[in-house]
Amino acid sequence: MTRRLLVQFFSQISGPTLKYLRFISKKMNERIGAGVAALNQVRCQAGTISQPFKRAFHMVANGEAATVFQPLEQRIMLSGNAPHDVLLDGLLTDDIDEDAPNLEILGVLSAIDDEGDELTFTITQIDGIPFTELGGLFAVADTDELVVANNETELDADTAAVVTHDVEIKVDDGTSFTLQTITITINNTNDNAPAGLAIVGDTVDENAAEGTVVGTLSATDADGA
């Protein structure tokens, strides 16, 4: 993975004005902005750039008349790392009862960004179908909450063909992004009255003794109760 370094200058130098410079990998001779000299060399004191830090650098810049050497105090920050550890309330799975109303909250989406950039969460697809085509079931609110976003029948565990949904979440830090699947299970609740009441064997002899079986009652329940 290519990592981009952002070099910010905190002091002025004589000769070419270097206010800031971005460079990628080993491409160290690119001109950035008008009037900024090409960078020839960066010599860093001993240290690591696994996290933001300050070090003294010697910048070598080409001027019109001469090459200028000047120690500067810099802040070097790694950038371009994709967000990671995308979770919904700290988990990769969640559940919600069928017939949940619109905007019912399932949980809050979160992720870690090493550079501390602002993150944006969106749904890219549900069960392999692009979200723009499906257009429902769930949505991401402005507060990064995953919410129900369709009519109640869509979350009916009694009649729906699928009661477990794979929701692909995209988290973007403005430079790079990560995709993560969150699995949502629709809970079947006891929300239907029994139906189809019937009796088999509905006759009995006169003077039948108490306790004589007349017939067998039956009914169906959509919730399996």
Secondary structure as UniProt FT lines:
FT   STRAND          4..9
FT   STRAND          20..24
FT   TURN            25..26
FT   TURN            34..35
FT   STRAND          39..44
FT   STRAND          53..62
FT   STRAND          67..79
FT   STRAND          84..88
FT   TURN            89..90
FT   STRAND          93..97
FT   TURN            98..99
FT   TURN            102..103
FT   STRAND          105..112
FT   TURN            114..115
FT   STRAND          120..126
FT   TURN            127..128
FT   STRAND          129..130
FT   HELIX           131..134
FT   STRAND          138..140
FT   TURN            142..143
FT   STRAND          145..148
FT   HELIX           152..155
FT   TURN            157..159
FT   STRAND          164..172
FT   STRAND          177..187
FT   STRAND          195..200
FT   TURN            206..207
FT   TURN            210..211
FT   STRAND          216..220
FT   TURN            222..223
//
